[in-house]
Amino acid sequence: MAGQAREGVPLLVLVPGTNMNAAVSLEAVAVLATTGAVAVLDVPGQPGLSAGHRPHRARLPWYGHWLSQALEQVATGPAIVVGHSLGAAIALAAHSPHITGRLLLSPGGVTRLAVPASVLRATLP
């Protein structure tokens, strides 16, 4: 968690997207922390300090439940969830009473990504 909690200012909770994590987001977190407290949650199954488990079926409800549980640990009051890419889909899937707002950035995670084999072959090396 970065920044100082300020009365009346919701906690900003950053949920990085696919192949992103808290460490990659440090510059953005430093800027956001000038206005109040910021928490960054590494998404399970993505790089970083997350759990290695990645759900295969019903993944958005699972991720939404995960985010709701995580908010219980990091938020003591209102929170604005900032979701990037897959994090945007997770932000929409969460149902926590702490969430007072959602900001979706590059919400590519709202629909399942379909990568053609030719693109996958080009990006894997």
DOFISE-344796 format. One line per field, with one value per residue (C-alpha): residue number from 1; residue in three letters; x, y, z negated. Coordinates in nm, 3 decimals, padded with zeros to 5 digits. Each point is the difference from the previous one (the first is absolute). Layout:
BEGIN
seq: NUM/...
type: ALA/...
c1: X/...
c2: Y/...
c3: Z/...
// end
This chain:
BEGIN
seq: 1/2/3/4/5/6/7/8/9/10/11/12/13/14/15/16/17/18/19/20/21/22/23/24/25/26/27/28/29/30/31/32/33/34/35/36/37/38/39/40/41/42/43/44/45/46/47/48/49/50/51/52/53/54/55/56/57/58/59/60/61/62/63/64/65/66/67/68/69/70/71/72/73/74/75/76/77/78/79/80/81/82/83/84/85/86/87/88/89/90/91/92/93/94/95/96/97/98/99/100/101/102/103/104/105/106/107/108/109/110/111/112/113/114/115/116/117/118/119/120/121/122/123/124/125
type: MET/ALA/GLY/GLN/ALA/ARG/GLU/GLY/VAL/PRO/LEU/LEU/VAL/LEU/VAL/PRO/GLY/THR/ASN/MET/ASN/ALA/ALA/VAL/SER/LEU/GLU/ALA/VAL/ALA/VAL/LEU/ALA/THR/THR/GLY/ALA/VAL/ALA/VAL/LEU/ASP/VAL/PRO/GLY/GLN/PRO/GLY/LEU/SER/ALA/GLY/HIS/ARG/PRO/HIS/ARG/ALA/ARG/LEU/PRO/TRP/TYR/GLY/HIS/TRP/LEU/SER/GLN/ALA/LEU/GLU/GLN/VAL/ALA/THR/GLY/PRO/ALA/ILE/VAL/VAL/GLY/HIS/SER/LEU/GLY/ALA/ALA/ILE/ALA/LEU/ALA/ALA/HIS/SER/PRO/HIS/ILE/THR/GLY/ARG/LEU/LEU/LEU/SER/PRO/GLY/GLY/VAL/THR/ARG/LEU/ALA/VAL/PRO/ALA/SER/VAL/LEU/ARG/ALA/THR/LEU/PRO
c1: 00.000/00.131/-00.105/-00.168/-00.367/-00.196/-00.338/-00.276/00.230/-00.073/00.280/00.114/00.043/00.194/-00.066/00.262/-00.086/00.142/00.376/00.015/00.069/00.056/00.372/-00.068/-00.254/00.225/00.027/-00.377/-00.045/00.245/-00.203/-00.333/00.138/00.041/-00.378/-00.058/00.049/00.048/00.004/00.115/-00.121/00.190/-00.256/00.023/00.159/00.182/00.366/00.090/-00.078/-00.334/-00.099/00.096/-00.358/-00.187/-00.367/-00.104/-00.380/-00.225/00.310/-00.165/-00.228/00.303/00.214/-00.289/-00.027/00.379/-00.007/-00.293/00.191/00.320/-00.190/-00.111/00.370/00.123/-00.297/-00.147/-00.240/-00.094/00.225/00.028/00.119/00.221/00.012/00.237/-00.067/-00.097/-00.009/-00.288/-00.206/00.085/-00.108/-00.339/-00.036/00.063/-00.294/00.141/-00.175/00.334/-00.014/-00.131/00.139/00.171/00.242/00.063/00.320/00.050/-00.273/00.118/-00.067/-00.375/-00.020/00.208/00.310/00.017/00.357/00.049/00.271/00.210/00.009/00.080/00.289/00.139/-00.020/00.116/00.371
c2: 00.000/00.343/00.352/00.133/-00.069/00.323/00.042/00.010/-00.121/-00.356/-00.253/-00.053/-00.369/-00.077/-00.340/-00.058/-00.194/-00.291/-00.041/00.305/00.030/00.248/00.037/00.110/00.253/00.181/00.326/00.028/-00.091/00.274/00.260/-00.128/-00.011/00.379/00.029/-00.272/-00.367/-00.250/-00.379/-00.219/-00.359/-00.256/-00.214/-00.376/-00.185/00.309/00.099/00.144/-00.104/-00.157/-00.360/-00.227/-00.127/00.128/-00.102/-00.159/-00.009/00.274/00.212/00.341/-00.099/-00.162/00.312/00.223/-00.200/00.020/00.382/00.033/-00.204/00.200/00.326/-00.126/-00.023/00.334/00.239/00.133/00.230/00.101/-00.105/00.088/-00.298/00.084/-00.301/-00.030/-00.253/-00.328/00.204/00.200/-00.315/-00.105/00.343/-00.046/-00.352/00.102/00.063/00.165/00.263/00.185/00.078/00.351/00.039/-00.183/00.134/-00.233/00.052/-00.184/-00.245/-00.273/-00.252/00.060/-00.263/-00.314/00.053/-00.208/-00.016/-00.155/-00.267/00.221/00.281/-00.244/-00.149/00.349/00.113/-00.313/00.024
c3: 00.000/00.091/-00.092/-00.308/-00.069/-00.008/-00.159/00.258/00.281/00.117/00.020/00.360/00.075/00.317/00.159/00.274/00.312/00.190/-00.037/-00.230/-00.372/-00.281/00.074/00.358/-00.128/-00.250/00.198/00.033/-00.368/-00.104/00.191/-00.134/-00.356/00.001/-00.040/-00.260/-00.081/00.282/-00.012/00.290/00.013/00.206/00.182/-00.069/00.290/00.128/-00.057/-00.338/-00.354/00.085/-00.045/00.287/00.041/00.305/00.029/00.327/-00.023/-00.128/-00.041/-00.028/-00.289/-00.168/00.052/-00.114/-00.321/-00.046/00.038/-00.240/-00.260/00.060/-00.053/-00.340/-00.089/00.139/-00.021/-00.322/00.183/00.354/00.287/00.366/00.203/00.297/00.230/00.294/00.279/-00.173/-00.322/00.151/00.045/-00.355/-00.129/00.168/-00.141/-00.363/-00.231/-00.311/-00.211/-00.011/00.373/00.057/00.350/00.283/00.258/00.294/00.200/00.330/-00.100/00.237/-00.277/00.018/00.274/00.027/00.213/00.317/00.128/00.344/00.023/00.231/-00.259/-00.279/00.200/00.060/-00.365/-00.184/00.091
// end
